[in-house]
Amino acid sequence: MTDDRIRVLIVDDSAFMRRVIQNMIEKNPEMDVVGSAKNGLDALKKAKELNPDVITLDVEMPVMDGLTALERLQKQDNYAVIMVSSHTQKGKSATIKALELGAFDFISKPDNVFSMPSDEIRTELTEKIRLAYRNKRRSRGEVKTVGKTMPLAGVNAEKSDKLKYLIAIGISTGGPRALSSILPVFPADIPAAIIVVQHMPEGFTKSLANRLNEISCLAVKEADHNDLLKAGNVYIAPGSHHLTLKSEGGTTRILLSDQPPLGGFRPSVDVMMRSIADSDINDIIAVIMTGMGSDGTKGLIELKKKKNPYIIAQDESTSIVFGMPKVAIESGVVNDVAPLMEIPNRIMNHMGVRL
């Protein structure tokens, strides 16, 4: 074992799952499994003893569940945590809460646990461990917390469903926490509809939408096929479908597509942005936020050619992973680069200028 390898602690109540996860991690020469724990209480003890860089933390466990353990671990030290979630509704909801509280990311257990050791899941797990470790090192000494948010002042005396603007957000790793920080800031009477593509598996996007709806003044939902875009509403693309738009008769509706993934993603930010470019909506604010890869930039380039959108990118200092925003900025299409909590102000100021 060498000091420069990533030290991982595995926490799961299933001995079988602990062994499967250990085998996947140990195939990577950059990583060492330094120990395992069978529940949250055991995890607190092992974390103190072993000082891991990254902890994989099961969501549903006896004695102490993953959510409680996460909150205790964060008080204990600066651990990077990746949640391991089941497909139960309880597991999905707890995972969204964990991401909001500061877990770096999550992987979901397949319905058939014997397919867990697949190359696809192993690649996803080790890549997220690597990114979590890098983020931990980059943010060492910083305190990144999600503070209480206060809604901005309203822009209209009376709430109206009349759609004046479209805000389109593309986001990935770190997204649930970032969205839970900025969406509650917007007032209920915002004269815009917000559409969101968040890279996330099927089922988890519904739990994300439900959670954001609880903490926001806006009405947040997982998008349905044929939803009519209305001001003051947020529509999150389902984890299984692309989100596209169709304008007709002065209104714009959401069309969900099960076309193949683009660049490995469904939903895809590129698909959403290209669809906006072909809609009848002209007052557009596009936001590209934390996430790995480059999804969104090609769509933004096409959108820029066809419309005149105001494009905001999240800055490096507040991005959990400065991938998607970085590529967009380097492409030259971005109008403004802003830290996370300044993004709502930039959006509202832009709409205020043009109202």
C-alpha atoms as one frame of an Amber mdcrd trajectory, in Angstrom:
protein
   0.000   0.000   0.000   1.394   3.451  -0.921   0.517   6.845   0.511  -0.570
   8.298  -2.829  -3.338   5.754  -3.385  -6.938   6.590  -2.571  -7.981   5.041
   0.740 -11.565   3.747   0.664 -13.833   2.565   3.490 -16.828   0.422   2.451
 -20.010   0.607   4.535 -22.833  -1.863   3.815 -24.915  -4.190   5.962 -24.555
  -6.988   3.389 -21.342  -8.997   3.593 -21.892 -10.052  -0.019 -22.191  -6.435
  -1.180 -19.124  -5.401   0.821 -17.105  -8.095  -0.918 -18.453  -7.186  -4.378
 -17.646  -3.490  -3.904 -14.198  -4.326  -2.529 -13.391  -6.524  -5.515 -14.452
  -3.767  -7.924 -12.360  -1.119  -6.185  -9.261  -3.267  -5.785  -9.089  -3.824
  -9.545  -8.106  -0.168  -9.784  -4.365   0.343  -9.107  -4.995   3.860  -7.762
  -7.176   2.652  -4.892  -6.916   0.647  -1.683  -9.784  -0.643   0.442  -8.598
   0.086   3.985 -11.565  -1.485   5.738 -15.294  -2.113   5.882 -18.203  -1.489
   8.237 -21.572  -3.202   8.577 -23.713  -0.226   9.632 -23.532   3.513  10.262
 -22.417   3.199  13.866 -19.621   0.855  12.875 -18.697   3.310  10.102 -18.150
   6.160  12.572 -15.742   3.993  14.564 -13.872   2.644  11.519 -13.590   6.103
   9.935 -11.834   7.433  13.044  -9.512   4.442  13.170  -8.656   4.185   9.470
  -8.843   7.798   8.229 -10.127   6.985   4.711 -10.162   9.502   1.865 -13.482
   8.269   0.463 -16.346   6.337   2.053 -18.937   4.336   0.110 -22.021   4.479
   2.295 -25.080   2.258   1.966 -28.343   4.181   2.375 -30.549   1.576   4.080
 -28.929  -0.206   7.048 -29.970  -1.393  10.528 -28.644   0.147  13.790 -27.783
   3.441  12.050 -28.831   4.241   8.474 -26.704   5.978   5.876 -28.362   9.395
   6.203 -27.772   9.574   9.960 -24.226   8.284   9.514 -23.523  10.911   6.835
 -24.543  13.758   9.131 -22.357  12.356  11.933 -19.410  11.715   9.599 -19.489
  15.297   8.339 -19.131  16.561  11.896 -16.302  14.102  12.472 -14.017  15.009
   9.537 -13.782  16.047   5.879 -14.659  12.672   4.343 -15.745  12.427   0.725
 -18.852  10.221   0.696 -20.482   8.306  -2.142 -23.904   6.890  -1.333 -24.866
   3.400  -2.502 -28.609   3.401  -3.046 -31.273   0.790  -3.613 -34.155   1.350
  -6.029 -36.737   1.444  -3.238 -38.663   4.712  -2.888 -37.265   5.121   0.607
 -33.764   4.607  -0.716 -34.233   7.156  -3.526 -35.643   9.821  -1.221 -32.865
   9.306   1.327 -30.250   9.496  -1.428 -31.557  12.875  -2.628 -31.469  14.139
   0.952 -27.904  12.841   1.331 -26.773  14.699  -1.795 -28.416  17.840  -0.479
 -26.528  17.407   2.803 -23.185  17.129   1.056 -22.567  13.576  -0.175 -20.417
  13.866  -3.297 -22.497  11.556  -5.500 -24.167   8.152  -5.524 -24.371   4.889
  -7.408 -27.514   2.785  -7.514 -27.580  -0.933  -6.880 -29.107  -2.873  -9.787
 -32.333  -4.764  -9.139 -30.353  -7.962  -9.634 -27.446  -7.667  -7.184 -25.508
 -10.328  -9.091 -25.085  -7.840 -11.961 -23.421  -5.363  -9.574 -19.851  -6.379
 -10.585 -20.454  -5.386 -14.231 -17.761  -3.356 -16.004 -20.185  -0.450 -16.407
 -20.938  -0.178 -12.668 -17.284  -0.749 -11.740 -16.195   2.073 -14.070 -18.872
   4.392 -12.672 -17.922   3.607  -9.066 -14.159   4.040  -9.479 -14.548   7.233
 -11.529 -16.768   8.744  -8.844 -14.323   7.710  -6.130 -11.517   9.395  -8.093
 -13.529  12.590  -8.592 -14.650  12.641  -4.954 -11.036  12.362  -3.825  -9.906
  15.163  -6.152 -12.728  17.384  -4.975 -11.837  16.680  -1.349  -8.213  17.675
  -1.941  -9.193  20.790  -3.885 -11.624  21.944  -1.221  -9.379  21.140   1.762
  -9.454  24.127   4.038 -12.662  25.451   2.490 -16.041  25.104   4.157 -18.652
  24.530   1.463 -22.042  24.615   3.061 -25.507  25.180   1.755 -26.811  28.043
   3.831 -30.395  29.046   4.376 -31.836  30.653   1.288 -34.157  33.625   1.179
 -36.366  34.204  -1.872 -35.531  37.228  -3.981 -38.094  40.004  -4.187 -40.962
  39.282  -6.566 -41.065  40.882  -9.982 -44.834  41.068 -10.484 -47.573  42.219
  -8.133 -49.686  39.198  -8.998 -48.613  35.725  -9.929 -49.258  34.952 -13.569
 -48.837  31.841 -15.681 -47.941  34.045 -18.652 -44.608  32.891 -19.986 -42.145
  35.669 -20.792 -38.836  33.864 -20.353 -37.430  30.351 -20.464 -34.621  29.348
 -18.114 -32.843  26.132 -19.147 -30.421  24.487 -16.716 -27.984  21.700 -17.540
 -26.289  20.075 -14.553 -24.696  16.807 -13.425 -22.356  15.827 -10.548 -23.144
  18.011  -7.546 -26.457  18.986  -9.101 -28.983  18.078  -6.392 -27.126  20.114
  -3.787 -26.659  23.059  -6.169 -30.309  23.032  -7.237 -31.468  22.870  -3.617
 -29.386  25.998  -3.018 -30.610  28.173  -5.896 -34.196  27.142  -6.706 -35.580
  28.228  -3.289 -34.160  31.699  -3.959 -36.508  32.392  -6.889 -39.827  34.107
  -6.074 -43.111  32.375  -6.894 -44.072  35.153  -9.319 -41.045  34.758 -11.578
 -42.200  35.368 -15.191 -40.353  32.303 -16.452 -40.605  28.564 -16.716 -37.511
  26.586 -15.734 -36.539  23.332 -17.437 -33.756  21.181 -15.996 -31.689  18.302
 -17.287 -29.942  16.651 -14.334 -27.910  13.536 -15.120 -29.506  10.957 -12.854
 -30.944   7.422 -13.216 -34.623   6.751 -13.796 -36.722   7.117 -10.653 -34.300
   9.344  -8.768 -35.362  12.430 -10.726 -38.889  12.114  -9.328 -37.552  12.036
  -5.774 -35.359  15.040  -6.605 -38.342  16.977  -7.981 -40.457  16.134  -4.922
 -37.721  17.311  -2.570 -37.139  20.560  -4.473 -40.878  21.205  -4.527 -40.943
  20.942  -0.720 -38.280  23.609  -0.226 -39.095  26.041  -3.067 -41.655  28.768
  -3.694 -41.874  27.483  -7.263 -43.910  24.449  -8.312 -41.341  21.733  -9.094
 -42.248  18.468 -10.801 -40.757  15.686 -12.861 -41.750  16.561 -16.404 -44.556
  14.638 -18.083 -45.089  14.259 -21.803 -47.171  17.145 -23.175 -46.751  19.385
 -20.087 -47.601  23.003 -20.932 -44.813  25.396 -19.943 -46.089  27.902 -17.372
 -44.365  30.689 -15.486 -43.422  29.850 -11.907 -43.025  26.148 -12.708 -39.912
  23.963 -12.815 -39.842  20.827 -14.975 -37.106  18.245 -14.370 -36.394  15.775
 -17.159 -37.086  12.163 -16.137 -33.958  10.054 -15.802 -35.149   7.830 -18.635
 -36.074  10.404 -21.314 -34.727  13.364 -23.244 -36.610  16.615 -22.661 -37.554
  18.503 -25.843 -39.952  21.359 -26.645 -42.665  21.893 -29.246 -44.218  25.314
 -29.882 -47.656  25.559 -31.451 -50.458  28.133 -31.387 -48.588  30.515 -29.104
 -47.868  27.884 -26.440 -44.938  25.571 -25.810 -45.171  22.033 -24.497 -42.675
  19.461 -23.297 -42.230  16.351 -25.399 -40.375  13.446 -23.809 -38.277  11.287
 -26.091 -36.870   7.800 -25.592 -34.426   8.206 -28.451 -30.998   6.645 -27.722
 -28.620   8.396 -25.297 -26.487  11.163 -26.785 -22.874  11.121 -25.674 -23.839
   8.507 -23.088 -26.597  10.640 -21.569 -30.362  10.384 -21.512 -31.556  12.946
 -20.652 -29.001  15.028 -22.524 -28.373  18.747 -22.051 -27.349  19.000 -25.711
 -30.699  17.579 -26.821 -32.589  20.043 -24.619 -30.611  23.077 -25.813 -30.979
  22.122 -29.483 -34.715  21.712 -28.991 -34.966  25.206 -27.482 -33.162  26.541
 -30.562 -35.978  25.150 -32.723 -38.833  26.441 -30.510 -40.752  29.719 -30.827
 -39.362  31.012 -27.518 -36.897  33.870 -27.946 -36.278  35.214 -24.422 -33.942
  32.507 -23.185 -31.512  32.225 -20.272 -29.348  29.096 -20.425 -27.324  27.968
 -17.422 -24.604  25.333 -17.461 -23.554  24.120 -14.037 -21.400  21.661 -12.097
 -20.767  18.305 -13.739 -18.136  16.176 -15.448 -17.793  15.936 -19.197 -18.947
  18.356 -21.866 -22.680  17.735 -22.249 -24.453  20.965 -23.143 -21.767  22.860
 -25.030 -22.669  21.635 -28.530 -26.312  22.424 -27.858 -25.419  25.885 -26.544
 -23.375  26.616 -29.660 -26.374  25.732 -31.852 -28.706  27.724 -29.611 -26.397
  30.748 -29.849 -26.453  30.598 -33.645 -30.258  30.486 -33.888 -31.315  32.689
 -30.945 -29.701  35.301 -28.740 -29.710  33.556 -25.342 -28.077  34.893 -22.208
 -25.738  32.084 -21.151 -24.402  31.731 -17.602 -21.788  29.224 -16.456 -21.109
  28.296 -12.839 -17.598  29.256 -11.771 -14.827  26.827 -10.850 -14.659  27.717
  -7.156 -18.243  26.618  -6.457 -18.491  23.727  -8.937 -18.138  20.269  -7.425
 -16.759  19.194 -10.813 -15.679  21.974 -13.186 -16.184  19.973 -16.379 -19.362
  21.019 -18.154 -19.011  24.736 -17.279 -15.315  24.776 -18.234 -15.923  23.341
 -21.697 -18.791  25.782 -22.302 -16.654  28.748 -21.204 -13.777  27.648 -23.443
 -16.154  27.418 -26.422 -16.750  31.160 -26.243 -20.568  31.052 -26.020 -20.878
  31.999 -22.338 -21.927  35.571 -21.486 -21.342  35.420 -17.753 -19.460  33.264
 -15.223 -20.850  33.345 -11.693 -20.486  31.582  -8.327 -23.383  29.314  -7.419
 -25.320  31.622  -5.101 -24.940  34.584  -7.465 -26.635  32.770 -10.375 -30.238
  33.600  -9.296 -29.310  37.298  -9.022 -27.756  37.289 -12.497 -30.893  35.666
 -13.902 -33.272  38.058 -12.163 -31.195  41.115 -13.085 -31.201  40.056 -16.712
 -34.961  39.624 -16.738 -35.415  42.912 -14.891 -33.461  44.783 -17.500 -35.581
  43.385 -20.282 -39.023  43.508 -18.686
